[in-house]
Amino acid sequence: MTSTTAPASVPAPVSVEGNPINGNASSSGGDDDGVAALLVTADGAIAAKDGRAAAAALGSALALTRADNVVGAIVDRVAALVAALPNEQETALGLLTRAEERAQGNALDRRILAARAGLHESAGHVEAALSTVARLVKLIDDGVERAATLEKMGDLE
């Protein structure tokens, strides 16, 4: 007997129905349905520990969207990919770089930069982590969060 429940580390699929993915008030099919299907494919590949298939699905989903809610869902899946397959850090960094190009919102940019900095740090890419954290600091308005990020930057140096 096989369980159909996804592991806890895999984000729930994004619901496209009624969600303004491409600026429309409701799903119009086409790219929206394609993105949703790609996210479900990525979820299954992550659960099966198939990094290549997950990366392909996430990369394709990124190519089809610029909507922050979908890019955010892709960022969540990139984190799940690295949690399930730590050897996929370089792939995840590439996906996060592409996600950053697609992101339209400051809050999402911060999420992506924080994820990239963490991956760079864990991969031992200290200079890249420092550069990423420096970019992140410029986006933070909250004094406490900014101080914590600057402290992290000091820890990296």
Sequence and secondary structure as in RCSB ss.txt:
>XXXX:A:sequence
MTSTTAPASVPAPVSVEGNPINGNASSSGGDDDGVAALLVTADGAIAAKDGRAAAAALGSALALTRADNVVGAIV
DRVAALVAALPNEQETALGLLTRAEERAQGNALDRRILAARAGLHESAGHVEAALSTVARLVKLIDDGVERAATL
EKMGDLE
>XXXX:A:secstr
       TTS      TT  SSSSSS  STHHHHHHHHHHHHHHHHHTT HHHHHHHHHHHHHH   HHHHHHHH
HHHHHHHHH GGGHHHHHHHHHHHHHH  SHHHHHHHHHHHHHHHHHTT HHHHHHHHHHHHHH   HHHHHHHH
HHHHHH 
